[in-house]
């Protein structure tokens, strides 16, 4: 029997009015602001309204190192939330809002999939309530005010060569990576080389996700460093008198969006920082609401446990004060086979036929990556649970191989069929997570605030990535010295590197050894509250592939969206 498409499943889902979804979370309808029929904004007053209630269990969903095949973290997050409902527990889900760049690019949507998805998927993947556009507008307003300040006499003495604040757009467009602005007559500005990043890479997005309130947002925006003066002092958004107007633009975007799954489990969708450049987690505000609105709050961290989960632990939890009870590590048979290094897998291309043949030895060969990610979770004192996200092409012996690896590492594990069966297919996983959450928490940060920046980078590189050390380029060392001098040394680090390997080389699969992390540049995201070392060749503006998803997305004769995946 052929399974319906994600879009068909989404459209056939029987949903509840959102005031009833909110009521199930203990949130009154006076705190819900409808945005059409399928989405609502949640008032910030909700934080205070639910704060007196017992705290639910806090679960982060992460994964092995991603492959182009996709491991299904969002689908697992949704399936797990639904499974708690099957068990008679109240699950609440908190996820990021998808960027339309990847939606129209090669990745497609990010609503989950099958019978474990957020509905309606069209709303989630396309605009939602316009938060992405608000971030884009606020970011670009600051960029315009930087250039206007230079044009109007440069009272602050900004060195134009030090301006770091580029513009952003929520579209994959490689031709905008490097541009020259201000061409033409003098009235059109002064020529300057700059460029565009994608909106999800904006520091404004990271700030929004890490803010605790509207006033905190205002203060963080004020601290954003956009350039340096000729004297080497930082120039901030507040000095340019831009932070107030930026906050006004983001006044509605700071409110989380309420949706539901195909099984009517509540979902808080808020913010969308990239997981290989920024901290890759949804908002603190959504978590502070959700953790008092159910028995379990399940959130998702971007990419593998070395990326989004490490930032969840050391950046998000450091700022929020919330302590996780367990971490789910999603693994698939085919991804671990890819980590054996024996197959060439490319996004959008058919899978190698031999990858689908029964071969548990290949799963064991690639399991070094899973073992490392289990260790990375435990490094922070958090109990891991391995979720075997089942695909129809898996062989029982291959799934068993993953369970055996987890058992060897002393980790709970369960096979989950949520994609095809919804919440009931993830019940065993939910039971394992509940057991893990019942254990006493020993959560700890990987490093102390007072450790020098270079020590923090080295600690993450050795402890999480398995590197032999770090190699810091001279320019990067000067930047680190400057940030220490300016008082930024107490900030955590958010290391930007490839998400496709534990190392800085995307070609190295499994758990590579005998390598060093190259630190070529270091940037300061002072408003967000972290230092941003760049390791290897990183792109902050993706490009479109030879056959982007945009070519397949259209409107049919009845006005319905088609081709969205």
C-alpha positions, 0 to 999 in steps of 0.5 A: 500500500502506497503511503500518502504524501506529507501534504495529503496527510497534512490536509487530511488531519483532523485538528482542534481549534487553537483555543482548545489546543491552548486550553489543553496547555492550561493557557486561556484564550485571552492569551492567544492572538489568532493568525488565521485559522491554523496559527496563533501568537502566544502573548508574552504574559503567558510566561508569568501566567504559567510560571507557578505551575510544576515544571515538566521534563525537558528533553532535547532531540539531537542526532548523529552527524547528518548525512544528505539523507536526513536523519528525521530529527523533526519527525522524531521530535513530533512523533515523541510528543505525540507518543506521550499523548498516547501514554496519557501524558501531556507532551508539548513540542518546541521547534524552530521556524523553517527558513524559506531558503532551504524550503525552496532549495534542496532540503524542502520543508521542515514540518516533520513528515508522514504521520508525525508532522506539524500541520498545516505544513504549508503554513509552517514552511511558507512565511508563517506569521512573518517573523522571518521577514521582521528579522530581515527588516530589523537587520537591514534597517541597522545596515541602512543606518550604518551606511547612512551614518558614514554618508552623513559625516561619520560622527562616530569615526567608524573605520569603513574597513571594519564594518561587519554588518552585512544585509540578509535575505531569506532566499538562497542566492549565491550571487549576493555573497559578495557585492559592492554597494554605493555605486553611482553619484555621491548622493547614492552613497559611498562604494563599499564591498559587503554582501548578504547572508541568509536571514537564519544566519542573522545575529538578530535571529540569534538575539530573538531566540535568546531573549527572555522578554521584550526589554531583554530583546531591546538590551541585546539589540543595543549591544550588537557590534557592527563595526569598529572606530579608527581607535579600535573601539566597538560601535554598537546599534545603540550608538547608532540609535537603531536598537529602539526601532529594531525592537519595534519591528520585532514587537510581534515576532518575539511572541511564539507561534502556536500550532499543532501536530497531525494528532493535535499535540501542541507545538510552539514554533519560534525563531530559526537560527542556523545550526552550523553558524548560530546556536541552532535552537528555538527560543527561550521564551517558547521553552519557558512557556512550554515547560510549564504547559505539559508533562514533557517539553520536547525541543529540537537542536540543529544538526548533530550532537556536536553542533546544536546540542552542544550549543543547546547545553553551553549557550541556550541553557546557560542563558535560560537557566533551564536544565535538560532531563534527557537527550534523544539521539536520532540515528538511522540505518542508512546514515550509519552505513554512510558514515562507514565511508564505503558509500558516496551519497549526494543530496537529490541523487538516487541512493546507491543500490548496495546501500539498501542491501542487508549489511549490518557490518556497515552499520557497525563500521559507521557506528563510531559516530553514534558512539561519539555523540552518545559520549558528547551528551554524557559529557554534559551530564545528560542521559542519552536515549538512542532513537532508531528512526525506522525506514521501510528499506531497513533490514531487522539485522541492521536495526538490531546492530544499532540497538547493540551499539547502544547497549554496548555504550550503556544507553537506552534505545528504541526502534521508532516507526512514528513516520508511518504510525504516528504517536503509537509508533513512538511509544517505546521511545517515549517509555525509554525517554520517561525512564531516562528523565526519572534519573537524577540530573547531573547536568554541567556546562563544558567550560567555565565563563572565566576560561579564556576564549582560546581555551573554550575553543580548544575544550570543545574541539578536543572534548566534543569533536575529537580533535588533537588540538586547534590551529589558530590563524594569526588574524584569528589570534589578533581578533581573540586578543581584541575581544579579550581586551574589550571584555568579551572573554566571558562569553561562550563560544559558538563554533561555526564548522561543517555540520557534515563531519565531526571534523572541519572537513565534510569528507571525513565521516564516522569519528575521525582521529588525528586531525586539528581544528583550523580557526581562520577567523573569529567574530563577536556576536555580542548582542546574542551573547557568544563569540563565533569562531569560523573553522574551515570554509563556511557559507553564510548565504547558501546557493541553489542547486541545479534542480532546486525545490522551487522548480516543483512548487506551484499552484493547481487549478483550485488554488492549492499548493503542490510540490511542497515536501 
